[in-house]
């Protein structure tokens, strides 16, 4: 891969801190991303993902700490044309058609890619002569992606690239994305969809309240945040027996209510089937996915950080069994 | 500004904006034919009225063209395009240079259109005088380029539209673009400190009767430019620090 042949450092974040007034958006992040790695920054809104990507892009300056992009400062990397970005918010400028827009942006870079090739690759060639203001959400998003791509950057930073589009558009987007990243680019994308991070990243960095709370390969992260709980009302039940149901990592009983915790969707489906076979008189059955946000907050609940207690998301405290 | 491709698309985007075209070109032209056409043989201050009114309308139109780059900056800020540009190798300086140059591009179109309109109503100037008038106007437009950049970072696009209309009309009115305001007294003294006055006065020089613009003209233009530049820099810093 060309990027690795350059024998450069990847993206290095050291002790990164950024506050906006009283809001501590990013609270001391250390992260090293190797060239060619595809990393998802996963976290709920307000986790500090955008603040982090903004600092990597040189759009905002850290209060403390440093960012280097392939050994350069973010602004030097941007100047050298090494970085392409797709920001979270932003529409396209008007009075241009799609091809004109991409040509204009390409002209700003020292070593841009061929405009036609980019139009083709991002699937926007069919509407290349359409005005930038007359596109659907999915089309706009693909054009914005082309804007980032035409730079032929070594690093692509995508801040919630699929936030504004429907499910189908989202799938199309990632299909194109996968083709592009096969070329060995380093990619950092922020998302709050676990499935996206799971399907498209080599590595998931989970952020919550300005800190990195987990960092690892997708299957590991998924296991940690993909939990389900089954709740039911049951007159007679034995906790010990409930615990023996396959896939149940933890069983609890409060009066007539029972709660079964499962590690992920597959096991909870199986556990529910077995539970109903064993206890056909169970009523009021509720299967609930632990929200990503809740899972993240639980991940940080062990921190001594007192802020955790301010969170009103009812943390059950049952972290054992999946930590 | 070495990047001609980028500049070309900036020009295209400016000229495709129908609203800019109407306000900086069509309106002044219509008003010119309306007013100067009815007073073809009038002489004011020793200057033929169509010539005076021609520079007045060209001043108004070109001022609008220059300030319009502020509206474009505000719009690009609002939709997040400015941030997108900040992560390209395009420097801030060149971003503003391109906006200013496309403002000038529209301004020159406006001045040329008015010059042609003037000629059709009998305005006759030598080539040298046309050139001097054009150059003087371009110099006197500098403060408006800076004011545009400043407003573009200060205002939201929705409030900027009407504000620009008001500002250009006020500048034009006080500068005497719609007709001379006063020949003496306190008002004229104040008016002489406004850059648009000197923009309109370019016609006097064009006629060659009142000689080269007085020192005051250059001082006023310079002071306004420097002062507005300082405000614009401060406003820009505040705006980019926010993100």
HADDOCK unambig.tbl for C-alpha pairs under 7 A between the chains (distance, minus, plus):
assign (segid A and resid 57 and name CA) (segid B and resid 87 and name CA) 6.55 0.50 0.50
assign (segid A and resid 59 and name CA) (segid B and resid 243 and name CA) 6.95 0.50 0.50
assign (segid A and resid 60 and name CA) (segid B and resid 243 and name CA) 5.98 0.50 0.50
assign (segid A and resid 78 and name CA) (segid B and resid 87 and name CA) 5.88 0.50 0.50
assign (segid A and resid 78 and name CA) (segid B and resid 88 and name CA) 5.96 0.50 0.50
assign (segid A and resid 78 and name CA) (segid B and resid 89 and name CA) 5.81 0.50 0.50
assign (segid A and resid 79 and name CA) (segid B and resid 88 and name CA) 6.67 0.50 0.50
assign (segid A and resid 79 and name CA) (segid B and resid 89 and name CA) 4.14 0.50 0.50
assign (segid A and resid 80 and name CA) (segid B and resid 89 and name CA) 6.70 0.50 0.50
assign (segid A and resid 81 and name CA) (segid B and resid 88 and name CA) 6.80 0.50 0.50
assign (segid A and resid 81 and name CA) (segid B and resid 89 and name CA) 6.07 0.50 0.50
assign (segid A and resid 85 and name CA) (segid B and resid 87 and name CA) 6.92 0.50 0.50
assign (segid A and resid 89 and name CA) (segid B and resid 80 and name CA) 6.26 0.50 0.50
assign (segid A and resid 90 and name CA) (segid B and resid 79 and name CA) 5.10 0.50 0.50
assign (segid A and resid 90 and name CA) (segid B and resid 80 and name CA) 4.29 0.50 0.50
assign (segid A and resid 90 and name CA) (segid B and resid 81 and name CA) 6.08 0.50 0.50
assign (segid A and resid 91 and name CA) (segid B and resid 79 and name CA) 5.46 0.50 0.50
assign (segid A and resid 91 and name CA) (segid B and resid 80 and name CA) 6.62 0.50 0.50
assign (segid A and resid 91 and name CA) (segid B and resid 81 and name CA) 6.89 0.50 0.50
assign (segid A and resid 92 and name CA) (segid B and resid 81 and name CA) 6.82 0.50 0.50
assign (segid A and resid 93 and name CA) (segid B and resid 76 and name CA) 6.97 0.50 0.50
assign (segid A and resid 93 and name CA) (segid B and resid 81 and name CA) 6.89 0.50 0.50
assign (segid A and resid 95 and name CA) (segid B and resid 13 and name CA) 5.14 0.50 0.50
assign (segid A and resid 95 and name CA) (segid B and resid 16 and name CA) 5.97 0.50 0.50
assign (segid A and resid 95 and name CA) (segid B and resid 17 and name CA) 6.85 0.50 0.50
assign (segid A and resid 96 and name CA) (segid B and resid 13 and name CA) 6.58 0.50 0.50
assign (segid A and resid 104 and name CA) (segid B and resid 5 and name CA) 6.44 0.50 0.50
assign (segid A and resid 104 and name CA) (segid B and resid 6 and name CA) 5.29 0.50 0.50
assign (segid A and resid 104 and name CA) (segid B and resid 9 and name CA) 6.46 0.50 0.50
assign (segid A and resid 107 and name CA) (segid B and resid 5 and name CA) 6.25 0.50 0.50
assign (segid A and resid 107 and name CA) (segid B and resid 6 and name CA) 6.27 0.50 0.50
assign (segid A and resid 108 and name CA) (segid B and resid 88 and name CA) 6.79 0.50 0.50
assign (segid A and resid 108 and name CA) (segid B and resid 89 and name CA) 6.18 0.50 0.50
assign (segid A and resid 108 and name CA) (segid B and resid 90 and name CA) 6.00 0.50 0.50
assign (segid A and resid 109 and name CA) (segid B and resid 89 and name CA) 6.29 0.50 0.50
